[in-house]
Amino acid sequence: MSRNGTPMVTVTVPMYNNERYIAETIESVLAQTMDDFELLIYDDHSTDRSLEIARSFDDRRIAVFGSERNLGPEGNWNRAVSEVRGRYVKLLCADDLLFPECLEKQLAAFEQAGSDGLSLVSSQRTIIDPEGRVLIKKVNFIDGGLKTPDDVVRKMVRLGTNIIGEPVCGLYPAGLIASTSGYSARIPYTIDLDFWMQLLRLGNLWMIDEPLCAFRISNLSWSSRIGEMRHEQFLAFMEEVAGDELFQINDLDLFIGRFNSAVQSMTSLMGFKLFAGSQTEKRVIPVQ
């Protein structure tokens, strides 16, 4: 498919210094069981071989874009969704992976009867280490099926963690982008959740109770710092969503969420120390 065509899905990859993983990420997209997609890769002025590796792929569905300067995560993520042509969009970080049936099954969720009013389809995810070894086969904070915004967000606040999933987990209608303010790193840890909240103000969530993608954790030196930052920034995120009447968050929800967020932070920190390597920087909290 040429760039003049209209694909069903745009998979867009913001990339910065991901030479170790970008080839595997691209290959996971090309291995999809449905092939009606375009793959857009936006390099954020990398200083390694990321851009060279991405441009080495010869596939008519791929377009690779460089940058004369570093835009940072917020700027590059928004650039990555600025020229999508697909009916649906998936933003994929440059070290995460799609499983072969990911796009096919997420599209089916949008197209099946009773899915009117959906603004986001997400799936469970597998957690992998820097070598691609499975650490957690299925992260499951929420069961499958149709979820209303207030139910999803209230449960997320009470659990004190991201139950929807990272960007790799989600697929959303491209037509809704114009109704959002885009990706915001004002609270860096929740750049993805902030965007999910914007989408949930526009419709419902459908959760697929099956891992259709892999989220990679790596870099022990960086992850050793995320515990405190994660807790503080998730608290700030909870306070913000509590101010939106749509989500019906009450004081008890916040009280429970503050406790659980602290527990989740400590658990995440211990997990990173045990399992993550120090080979590359993972954008759990997007920074450059």
N, C-alpha and C positions, 0 to 999 in steps of 0.2 A: 504494500500500500504506500503510495507516495504521500508527501506532505499536503497534497491537494485533496486527499480523500477525507472522509469523515468516519473515524473509528468509533466503535461502541465505547471503548475505555481508553483513557489516557493514564498511563503510569508515568509519574514524573519523579525524578530522583535528584534532589539537591545534594551536591557532593563537595566535600572538602578534605583533601589529604586522606583518601580512602584507597590507596593503591593496593593494599593487601586484600581487600574484600570486593572491590567494585566489579571485577570480572565474574565472581560467583553470584553477586546480586543480579547482574545483567542476565546471566545464564538462567537464573531462576525465573525471570520474567519471560524469556524466550521459550522456556519449557512449558508454558501454560497450555492447558488442553483446549482453550479457546484462543484463536489467533487474531481476533478483530480488535486490535489495540495498537496504539502508538506508544513508544517509550522515549520520553524526553529526559535528557540528562543535563543538569546545569552545574557546571564546575565553578566554585567560588574562589577562583584564583589560587588553586592548589600549588604547593611548592614541591610536591612529589610527582610521581608518574601517573596519577589518577586520570588526568585528561588524555594522555597518550594511550592508556589502556582502554578507556571508553571509546576512543576514536578508532581503535583497532578492530572493532566489531563491524562486520559487513552485513548489515541487515536493513532492508528498506524501511522497516518500521521504526528504526532508531534515528533520533536527531540529537546531536551533542552541541552544547553551547558553552563557550568559555566566558570569562569575565576579565576585564582589564584591571579590576581592583577587587579587594575583598569586601563583600557586602555584609558579612555576618549572617547568622542563621535566619533571623527575621527577614532580612532583605532577600536572601537567596531562596527561602521557602516561598515567599510571595512571588518572586520572579518565576519560580517553578510552576505556579498555577496561573500565570498571567496570560498564557497563550495556548491553553488546552483546547483541543477540538473534539474530544470524546464526549459522549453523553454522560459518562460517569468518570470520576477521578479517583485515583489512589496515589497518595504521596508516600514514597518509599525511601527511607533512609538508606544510605549507600553501603551499609554493612548488614542490613537485614535481608531476609529471604522470603519469597513466596513459594508455597507448595503448589504442585502442578494444577490442582483443581480450584485454586483460590478464586480467580476471576470468574470462572464458570459458575461456581456455587454462589458467589455473592451476587452476580447478575440475576441468577434464578430467584433469589430472595426478593429482589426488586420487582421482578416480573410476575411472581406468583399471585394468585387471587388473594385479595385481602390486604395487599401491601400498599394500598393508596395512602398517601400521607407520610410515607417514609422519607426521612431526610438523611439517614445514615444506616448502613449495614456494616456490622462488625463481626469478628469471629474470635474465638479463643486463640491463644498463641502458645508456641513452644519457646522455651528459653534455652539458648545455646551459648557455649563459651567461645573464646577466640578461635579455637580449633574446630568449631562446628559440632562439638560433642553436646549431647542433650543433657541439660541440667534439670529442667522441669519439662516433662512431656506435654502437660496441659495446665495452663493457668486458668482457673475457673472460679471467678468471683460472682458470676451471674449466669443463670440458666438460659436456655435458648428460647427464641420466640419474640413476639411483639412486646415492646416495652414503651410505656409513655414517659415523657421527659421527667415528670415529677417523681415517678417511681425510681427511675434510673439515678437521678441526681441525688435524691434523698438517701438511697442505699449507698452511693459512692461517698457522700459526706460521712455517713455513719461508719463505714468501713475504713475511712481515712486513706484511701488509695484509689488508683485508677482502675476501675472495673470495666471500662469500655475498651481499653487497649491503646497501644502506641499507634502512630500513623500507619504503620504497616498493616494493622488490623482492619482499617476502615476503608469503605468505598462510599462515595457520596455523589449526588447529581451535580454536574458541572454548572447547571443553571442556577444553583443556589449560591455560588461564590459571590455574585454581585450583591446578594442580600446580606453578606457578612462584611466585617471590616478586615478580613484576612487574618493571617497568623501574627500573633503579637507575643514578643518575648519580654513584655513588661514584667511578668512573673516567669522567669526563664524555665523553671522546672515544669510548668504547666502550659507551655506553648501549644502542645497538642490538645490538652483538655480544654483550654480556652476556646479553641476552634470547634471542638466537639460541642461545647455549650452553645455556641452560636448556631450550629446546625440544629441542635435539639430545641431551640426556640422557634424553629421553622417546621418541625415535624417529629415523628416518632423514630425510635431505634428498633432495628431487627437484629437480634444476636444469633449467630450460628454457633451451636454448641459443639464445635469441632475445631481443633487447631488447624488453621489453613495457612499459617505463616510462622516464621521464626524471628524472634527478637534476640539480638546478640548483645551480650554484656562483655566488656573488656576494659583493660587499663586499671590496674589495681591502684595506682597513685591517684588517679582522678576519682575513682569510686570511693576511695577512703575518705573523701571530703563530702560526699553527697548526703550522708546521713543527716547532719544538722541542717544543711541547706534544703533538703527534701522536706523535712518537717516544717521548717519556718515558712517555706514557700507554699506548701500545701495548705497550711493554716490560712495564709493570706488568700489563697484561692477559695477556700471554704467560706470565708467571710464575705467574699464578693458574691458568690452564687446565692448565699443566704439572703442577700439584699434583693434578689429577684423573686417577686411574688409567684411567678410561674412555677417555680420549683418547690414551693411550700416547705421550706426548711425552718424548723423551729429551734428553740434554745436547747432542748434535749438532744436533738440531732447533732448540734454543734458540740455539745458536751461529750457525747459518745465519740464523735469523730476526732476530737482533739486527743483523746486517750488512744484511740486506735491508730491515729496517724503517727504518734510517738512509737508505738509498738511496731508498726510497719517499717518505720525508718530504721529502727535498731535491727530488725530482721533483715532488711535489705542490705544494710551495711555489713552485717556478719556474712551474708551470702556472697557479697562481692569480694570480701577479703578471702573467703575460702576458695572461690571458684574462678574469679576473673583474673586474666593475665594482664601484663603490663605492655603488651606489644603495640597497641594502638588506642587512640582516644575514641571512646564511644560517646555519642551525644545523648546520654541520658538526660543531662541538662545541657541544652545546646549552647556552646560557647566556642569562640575562636580566639 
